[in-house]
Amino acid sequence: MGLLDRMRKEWFMLGIVLVIAAAKLEPSVGVKAGPLKPEITVTYIAVSAIFFNSGLSLKTERYGFFFNCYQSPPSMNGS
Protein backbone atom coordinates (compact mmCIF):
# COMPACT_ATOMS: atom_id res chain seq x y z
CA MET A 1 0.00 0.00 0.00
CA GLY A 2 1.51 3.31 -1.10
CA LEU A 3 1.58 6.52 0.86
CA LEU A 4 -1.20 8.11 -1.21
CA ASP A 5 -3.46 5.09 -0.72
CA ARG A 6 -2.78 5.14 3.00
CA MET A 7 -3.60 8.87 3.18
CA ARG A 8 -6.88 8.31 1.32
CA LYS A 9 -7.80 5.53 3.72
CA GLU A 10 -6.85 7.53 6.83
CA TRP A 11 -8.18 10.91 5.63
CA PHE A 12 -10.08 11.66 8.85
CA MET A 13 -7.09 11.08 11.13
CA LEU A 14 -4.88 13.11 8.80
CA GLY A 15 -7.41 15.94 8.92
CA ILE A 16 -7.47 15.90 12.72
CA VAL A 17 -3.67 16.09 12.86
CA LEU A 18 -3.65 19.00 10.40
CA VAL A 19 -6.30 20.93 12.36
CA ILE A 20 -4.45 20.39 15.63
CA ALA A 21 -1.20 21.55 14.02
CA ALA A 22 -2.93 24.66 12.62
CA ALA A 23 -4.38 25.44 16.06
CA LYS A 24 -0.94 25.08 17.61
CA LEU A 25 0.59 27.45 15.05
CA GLU A 26 -2.19 30.09 15.16
CA PRO A 27 -4.22 29.84 18.40
CA SER A 28 -5.61 33.38 18.06
CA VAL A 29 -8.13 32.16 15.48
CA GLY A 30 -10.09 30.16 18.05
CA VAL A 31 -10.10 32.54 21.03
CA LYS A 32 -13.34 33.99 22.38
CA ALA A 33 -14.55 36.90 20.24
CA GLY A 34 -12.00 35.84 17.60
CA PRO A 35 -12.72 35.36 13.89
CA LEU A 36 -14.38 31.96 14.38
CA LYS A 37 -16.65 33.16 17.22
CA PRO A 38 -16.41 29.82 19.09
CA GLU A 39 -19.09 30.88 21.57
CA ILE A 40 -21.57 30.65 18.67
CA THR A 41 -20.04 28.19 16.23
CA VAL A 42 -19.19 25.49 18.76
CA THR A 43 -22.38 25.85 20.77
CA TYR A 44 -24.88 25.86 17.91
CA ILE A 45 -23.45 25.33 14.44
CA ALA A 46 -20.96 22.53 15.13
CA VAL A 47 -23.34 20.53 17.33
CA SER A 48 -26.14 20.90 14.77
CA ALA A 49 -23.84 19.81 11.95
CA ILE A 50 -22.70 16.74 13.89
CA PHE A 51 -26.27 15.61 14.58
CA PHE A 52 -27.33 16.36 10.99
CA ASN A 53 -24.40 14.36 9.62
CA SER A 54 -25.20 11.47 11.96
CA GLY A 55 -28.80 11.51 10.78
CA LEU A 56 -27.73 11.34 7.14
CA SER A 57 -25.72 8.21 7.81
CA LEU A 58 -28.72 6.27 9.16
CA LYS A 59 -30.30 3.70 6.91
CA THR A 60 -33.94 4.42 6.03
CA GLU A 61 -34.83 0.74 6.44
CA ARG A 62 -34.09 1.06 10.15
CA TYR A 63 -36.74 3.77 10.49
CA GLY A 64 -39.40 1.49 9.03
CA PHE A 65 -38.36 -1.35 11.29
CA PHE A 66 -38.50 0.91 14.34
CA PHE A 67 -41.93 2.31 13.55
CA ASN A 68 -43.32 -1.15 12.84
CA CYS A 69 -42.07 -2.46 16.19
CA TYR A 70 -42.89 0.60 18.28
CA GLN A 71 -45.96 0.47 20.48
CA SER A 72 -46.91 3.65 22.25
CA PRO A 73 -47.54 3.44 25.99
CA PRO A 74 -51.21 3.16 27.07
CA SER A 75 -51.08 6.64 28.59
CA MET A 76 -50.47 8.07 25.11
CA ASN A 77 -53.31 6.10 23.55
CA GLY A 78 -55.92 7.78 25.70
CA SER A 79 -56.78 4.56 27.54
MDTraj code that builds the backbone (N, CA, C; nanometers):
import mdtraj as md
import numpy as np

residues = "MET GLY LEU LEU ASP ARG MET ARG LYS GLU TRP PHE MET LEU GLY ILE VAL LEU VAL ILE ALA ALA ALA LYS LEU GLU PRO SER VAL GLY VAL LYS ALA GLY PRO LEU LYS PRO GLU ILE THR VAL THR TYR ILE ALA VAL SER ALA ILE PHE PHE ASN SER GLY LEU SER LEU LYS THR GLU ARG TYR GLY PHE PHE PHE ASN CYS TYR GLN SER PRO PRO SER MET ASN GLY SER".split()
xyz = np.array([
    [0.0848, -0.1168, 0.0000],
    [0.0000, 0.0000, 0.0000],
    [0.0899, 0.1238, 0.0000],
    [0.0695, 0.2109, -0.0994],
    [0.1512, 0.3306, -0.1102],
    [0.1068, 0.4392, -0.0121],
    [0.1865, 0.5423, -0.0055],
    [0.1584, 0.6524, 0.0861],
    [0.0275, 0.7224, 0.0501],
    [0.0036, 0.7441, -0.0779],
    [-0.1196, 0.8108, -0.1210],
    [-0.2432, 0.7273, -0.0881],
    [-0.2349, 0.5976, -0.1081],
    [-0.3460, 0.5090, -0.0725],
    [-0.3723, 0.5104, 0.0775],
    [-0.2652, 0.5111, 0.1538],
    [-0.2778, 0.5140, 0.3000],
    [-0.3423, 0.6455, 0.3464],
    [-0.3025, 0.7568, 0.2832],
    [-0.3602, 0.8869, 0.3177],
    [-0.5083, 0.8926, 0.2820],
    [-0.5459, 0.8343, 0.1700],
    [-0.6883, 0.8307, 0.1320],
    [-0.7691, 0.7473, 0.2303],
    [-0.7098, 0.6398, 0.2774],
    [-0.7799, 0.5531, 0.3722],
    [-0.7920, 0.6194, 0.5086],
    [-0.6895, 0.6894, 0.5508],
    [-0.6852, 0.7527, 0.6829],
    [-0.7073, 0.9037, 0.6740],
    [-0.7966, 0.9486, 0.5858],
    [-0.8179, 1.0907, 0.5628],
    [-0.8682, 1.1629, 0.6878],
    [-0.9521, 1.0999, 0.7664],
    [-1.0077, 1.1656, 0.8846],
    [-0.8988, 1.1915, 0.9889],
    [-0.8166, 1.0918, 1.0159],
    [-0.7085, 1.1078, 1.1128],
    [-0.6080, 1.2116, 1.0643],
    [-0.5786, 1.2111, 0.9372],
    [-0.4883, 1.3106, 0.8802],
    [-0.5467, 1.4514, 0.8962],
    [-0.6757, 1.4645, 0.8746],
    [-0.7409, 1.5935, 0.8924],
    [-0.7354, 1.6422, 1.0359],
    [-0.7550, 1.5526, 1.1303],
    [-0.7470, 1.5900, 1.2718],
    [-0.6065, 1.6384, 1.3060],
    [-0.5056, 1.5685, 1.2586],
    [-0.3671, 1.6086, 1.2855],
    [-0.3395, 1.7460, 1.2249],
    [-0.3869, 1.7712, 1.1041],
    [-0.3650, 1.9004, 1.0400],
    [-0.4350, 2.0135, 1.1147],
    [-0.5567, 1.9904, 1.1614],
    [-0.6300, 2.0930, 1.2358],
    [-0.5619, 2.1218, 1.3690],
    [-0.5152, 2.0188, 1.4364],
    [-0.4446, 2.0395, 1.5629],
    [-0.3150, 2.1163, 1.5392],
    [-0.2435, 2.0836, 1.4333],
    [-0.1202, 2.1555, 1.4021],
    [-0.1497, 2.3016, 1.3694],
    [-0.2556, 2.3275, 1.2945],
    [-0.2929, 2.4658, 1.2624],
    [-0.3308, 2.5427, 1.3877],
    [-0.4004, 2.4776, 1.4801],
    [-0.4383, 2.5437, 1.6056],
    [-0.3160, 2.5723, 1.6911],
    [-0.2172, 2.4861, 1.6856],
    [-0.0936, 2.5081, 1.7609],
    [-0.0149, 2.6256, 1.7029],
    [-0.0153, 2.6378, 1.5703],
    [0.0594, 2.7448, 1.5049],
    [-0.0110, 2.8805, 1.5169],
    [-0.1437, 2.8831, 1.5142],
    [-0.2188, 3.0088, 1.5164],
    [-0.3373, 2.9991, 1.6125],
    [-0.3128, 3.0000, 1.7435],
    [-0.4218, 2.9839, 1.8402],
    [-0.5163, 3.1038, 1.8481],
    [-0.4759, 3.2191, 1.7964],
    [-0.5611, 3.3382, 1.8065],
    [-0.6886, 3.3257, 1.7240],
    [-0.6938, 3.2337, 1.6309],
    [-0.8135, 3.2157, 1.5480],
    [-0.9292, 3.1623, 1.6310],
    [-0.9021, 3.0804, 1.7292],
    [-1.0087, 3.0161, 1.8050],
    [-1.0400, 3.0770, 1.9396],
    [-0.9822, 3.1933, 1.9726],
    [-1.0099, 3.2536, 2.1031],
    [-1.1502, 3.3138, 2.1050],
    [-1.2026, 3.3361, 2.2261],
    [-1.3342, 3.3991, 2.2375],
    [-1.3316, 3.5351, 2.1703],
    [-1.4394, 3.5665, 2.0998],
    [-1.4553, 3.6903, 2.0239],
    [-1.3535, 3.7003, 1.9102],
    [-1.2923, 3.5870, 1.8726],
    [-1.2003, 3.5838, 1.7602],
    [-1.2759, 3.5675, 1.6304],
    [-1.2062, 3.5464, 1.5202],
    [-1.2718, 3.5358, 1.3894],
    [-1.3689, 3.4182, 1.3760],
    [-1.3466, 3.3109, 1.4481],
    [-1.4375, 3.1959, 1.4381],
    [-1.5591, 3.2080, 1.5285],
    [-1.5560, 3.2988, 1.6242],
    [-1.6649, 3.3161, 1.7216],
    [-1.7042, 3.1811, 1.7827],
    [-1.6130, 3.1162, 1.8576],
    [-1.6406, 2.9821, 1.9093],
    [-1.7601, 2.9775, 2.0049],
    [-1.7932, 3.0894, 2.0680],
    [-1.9090, 3.0875, 2.1573],
    [-2.0384, 3.0637, 2.0797],
    [-2.0395, 3.0914, 1.9505],
    [-2.1573, 3.0652, 1.8670],
    [-2.1375, 2.9389, 1.7843],
    [-2.0235, 2.9303, 1.7157],
    [-2.0036, 2.8188, 1.6227],
    [-1.9979, 2.6848, 1.6935],
    [-1.9298, 2.6767, 1.8060],
    [-1.9191, 2.5489, 1.8760],
    [-2.0518, 2.5133, 1.9416],
    [-2.1155, 2.6123, 2.0021],
    [-2.2380, 2.5855, 2.0766],
    [-2.3527, 2.5439, 1.9855],
    [-2.3704, 2.6106, 1.8747],
    [-2.4882, 2.5864, 1.7912],
    [-2.4550, 2.5194, 1.6578],
    [-2.3674, 2.5796, 1.5814],
    [-2.3453, 2.5328, 1.4444],
    [-2.2759, 2.3977, 1.4412],
    [-2.1695, 2.3800, 1.5170],
    [-2.0956, 2.2530, 1.5131],
    [-2.1802, 2.1377, 1.5662],
    [-2.2506, 2.1600, 1.6762],
    [-2.3342, 2.0535, 1.7331],
    [-2.4460, 2.0177, 1.6354],
    [-2.5084, 2.1167, 1.5751],
    [-2.6137, 2.0897, 1.4766],
    [-2.5597, 2.0122, 1.3574],
    [-2.4437, 2.0507, 1.3097],
    [-2.3836, 1.9813, 1.1952],
    [-2.3498, 1.8365, 1.2289],
    [-2.3026, 1.8113, 1.3490],
    [-2.2697, 1.6742, 1.3894],
    [-2.3957, 1.5882, 1.3923],
    [-2.5032, 1.6385, 1.4533],
    [-2.6268, 1.5610, 1.4577],
    [-2.6876, 1.5433, 1.3188],
    [-2.6809, 1.6459, 1.2353],
    [-2.7329, 1.6356, 1.0991],
    [-2.6556, 1.5304, 1.0202],
    [-2.5235, 1.5330, 1.0309],
    [-2.4400, 1.4355, 0.9618],
    [-2.4672, 1.2939, 1.0115],
    [-2.4878, 1.2789, 1.1412],
    [-2.5197, 1.1468, 1.1959],
    [-2.6539, 1.0977, 1.1425],
    [-2.7495, 1.1878, 1.1310],
    [-2.8802, 1.1507, 1.0776],
    [-2.8734, 1.1078, 0.9324],
    [-2.7868, 1.1716, 0.8546],
    [-2.7727, 1.1344, 0.7145],
    [-2.7140, 0.9952, 0.6972],
    [-2.6370, 0.9509, 0.7937],
    [-2.5720, 0.8210, 0.7806],
    [-2.6637, 0.7047, 0.8210],
    [-2.7808, 0.7349, 0.8772],
    [-2.8724, 0.6275, 0.9160],
    [-2.9388, 0.5662, 0.7936],
    [-2.9627, 0.4394, 0.7993],
    [-3.0301, 0.3695, 0.6908],
    [-3.1818, 0.3878, 0.7052],
    [-3.2501, 0.4178, 0.5959],
    [-3.3942, 0.4419, 0.6031],
    [-3.4708, 0.3140, 0.6384],
    [-3.4145, 0.1985, 0.6086],
    [-3.4826, 0.0735, 0.6437],
    [-3.4982, 0.0608, 0.7950],
    [-3.4029, 0.1150, 0.8687],
    [-3.4087, 0.1058, 1.0152],
    [-3.5257, 0.1866, 1.0694],
    [-3.5597, 0.2983, 1.0042],
    [-3.6744, 0.3769, 1.0488],
    [-3.8023, 0.2953, 1.0365],
    [-3.8199, 0.2304, 0.9233],
    [-3.9396, 0.1492, 0.9027],
    [-3.9488, 0.0364, 1.0035],
    [-3.8371, -0.0282, 1.0312],
    [-3.8358, -0.1353, 1.1290],
    [-3.8742, -0.0831, 1.2662],
    [-3.8201, 0.0334, 1.3028],
    [-3.8498, 0.0909, 1.4341],
    [-3.9975, 0.1248, 1.4460],
    [-4.0529, 0.1894, 1.3462],
    [-4.1928, 0.2306, 1.3549],
    [-4.2878, 0.1118, 1.3494],
    [-4.2485, 0.0046, 1.2849],
    [-4.3324, -0.1151, 1.2838],
    [-4.3305, -0.1857, 1.4189],
    [-4.2201, -0.1779, 1.4901],
    [-4.2066, -0.2462, 1.6190],
    [-4.2512, -0.1605, 1.7363],
    [-4.2598, -0.0302, 1.7170],
    [-4.2888, 0.0601, 1.8277],
    [-4.4355, 0.0530, 1.8668],
    [-4.4601, 0.0405, 1.9953],
    [-4.5960, 0.0473, 2.0484],
    [-4.5968, 0.1586, 2.1515],
    [-4.6870, 0.2529, 2.1313],
    [-4.6905, 0.3652, 2.2249],
    [-4.7468, 0.3181, 2.3591],
    [-4.7046, 0.3817, 2.4661],
    [-4.7539, 0.3445, 2.5986],
    [-4.9044, 0.3727, 2.6099],
    [-4.9752, 0.2969, 2.6940],
    [-5.1206, 0.3161, 2.7066],
    [-5.1584, 0.4583, 2.7450],
    [-5.0745, 0.5265, 2.8202],
    [-5.1079, 0.6638, 2.8586],
    [-5.1124, 0.7581, 2.7391],
    [-5.0440, 0.7230, 2.6303],
    [-5.0469, 0.8073, 2.5107],
    [-5.1630, 0.7707, 2.4195],
    [-5.2204, 0.6540, 2.4382],
    [-5.3314, 0.6102, 2.3549],
    [-5.4654, 0.6662, 2.4022],
    [-5.4675, 0.7267, 2.5165],
    [-5.5924, 0.7780, 2.5697],
    [-5.6702, 0.6726, 2.6465],
    [-5.6076, 0.5595, 2.6795],
    [-5.6783, 0.4563, 2.7543],
    [-5.6452, 0.4625, 2.8999],
])
top = md.Topology()
chain = top.add_chain()
for i, resn in enumerate(residues, 1):
    res = top.add_residue(resn, chain, resSeq=i)
    for name in ("N", "CA", "C"):
        top.add_atom(name, md.element.get_by_symbol(name[0]), res)
traj = md.Trajectory(xyz[None], top)
